[in-house]
Amino acid sequence: MSKKGWLYTGFFVALALGFYFVLAQVIPGFTKKGVAPVSFVRPFAFTTQDGKAFTEKEVKGKVYVAEYFFTTCKGICPKMNNNMRLVYDKLKEEKDFLILSHTCDPETDSVPQMKKYADSMAVDTKKWIFLTGRKDSLYNTARISYTIDDPANNLKNIEDDFLHTQFWALVDRNGDVKKIFDGLKQSEVKELIKDAEKLLQDKPETEKR
């Protein structure tokens, strides 16, 4: 190859490397294996069915699925949580797997009410955790972190706002939302279980966000 040819080759190699570097900087997850995450989990502070504080620190390095429901729901919630039990039964022995069920009606779903509901489910509440807290914090987490409801639904008056979604978020060990699933469709529930099993095989990244 001529000297001019080598110069052209070097130029295009440098151009390609530069393009890759730019993509790696501007596209989250570009350099990671698989698709880029849907979103990532921001800091939160809620309360468990046992009245204990629960923050994002409790799920660090864990794989978990997040859903929203309310204890007095007569519509989609009972079916959703019957499907969630399939996830629980399959993955409850995995030490790094959790289920987080957030209330979307914290005015009704106090700590004692959540405890009563959790007891009725007869599950290990160290693995399947029921969370209540401030309504605005719960809704922001659903819409901004988990992206299971449209952020445009946020109302100026939080008292008039109500969130009722059938979608679940699967979160990996790094706090990235990997995929959204329809909790009413058993086909998607089965897919979630398979994806969670794969994520459990991955080690958490050491670098900080």
C-alpha positions, -999 to +999 in steps of 0.1 A: +000+000+000+012+035-008+020+061+018-011+080+007-032+048+011-019+043+047-028+079+055-063+074+043-066+041+062-053+057+094-077+086+090-108+065+087-098+042+116-093+073+138-127+086+126-144+053+134-128+052+169-138+088+175-174+081+165-175+051+188-162+072+217-188+098+212-216+072+211-203+057+243-204+090+260-239+102+249-258+069+248-264+052+282-255+015+280-239+017+246-208-001+257-227-026+279-237-060+267-273-060+254-297-031+249-295+003+266-316+006+298-350+022+297-343+044+326-325+043+360-337+043+396-334+077+414-330+079+452-363+071+471-375+068+507-405+047+515-418+026+545-423-011+545-453-031+558-434-035+591-429+003+595-392+002+586-375+028+563-367+015+529-344+033+504-326+027+472-297+014+494-317-017+502-318-027+466-282-020+457-267-050+439-301-067+437-323-077+408-359-067+414-393-061+399-414-031+409-451-028+406-479-004+419-512-015+433-536-007+461-551-030+487-587-021+482-586-025+444-613-048+429-601-044+394-567-053+379-547-056+411-558-090+423-550-105+389-517-087+388-506-100+422-518-135+413-494-132+384-467-117+406-470-148+428-458-168+399-426-146+399-423-150+436-427-188+436-401-191+409-375-168+422-380-166+460-350-188+467-327-164+448-309-144+475-304-114+453-339-111+440-367-089+454-403-078+446-413-043+455-451-036+456-458+001+460-492+014+469-508+040+447-533+049+474-511+058+505-540+076+522-558+042+526-527+020+526-511+029+559-485+007+574-510-014+593-531-018+562-501-029+542-491-053+569-526-068+569-525-072+531-490-087+532-501-112+559-531-122+537-506-130+508-487-154+531-453-145+515-419-138+529-419-101+533-381-100+532-384-111+496-417-095+486-419-061+502-449-038+504-442-001+504-461+030+513-451+066+517-457+101+504-480+101+474-459+126+454-427+105+460-445+073+451-459+087+419-426+104+408-408+071+413-433+053+392-432+078+364-396+091+364-376+061+376-396+031+366-413+047+336-444+025+341-467+056+337-465+087+316-448+116+335-472+139+317-499+125+340-484+144+369-510+169+381-503+202+398-526+192+426-513+159+439-546+153+458-564+150+425-538+127+409-543+089+407-520+063+393-533+029+382-510+009+360-507-028+351-470-024+341-440-037+360-404-026+358-375-051+359-344-035+375-309-050+373-281-050+399-269-016+388-302+002+393-310+003+356-346-004+344-340-031+318-375-036+305-412-029+311-437-058+313-475-061+313-484-077+346-518-089+333-502-111+305-489-144+316-467-146+285-449-114+296-447-126+332-429-158+320-406-136+299-399-115+329-389-145+350-364-156+322-350-122+320-346-119+357-328-152+359-303-140+333-298-107+352-291-126+384-262-143+366-245-109+360-223-092+385-229-056+395-207-030+380-181-014+403-181+020+388-205+046+401-231+063+380 
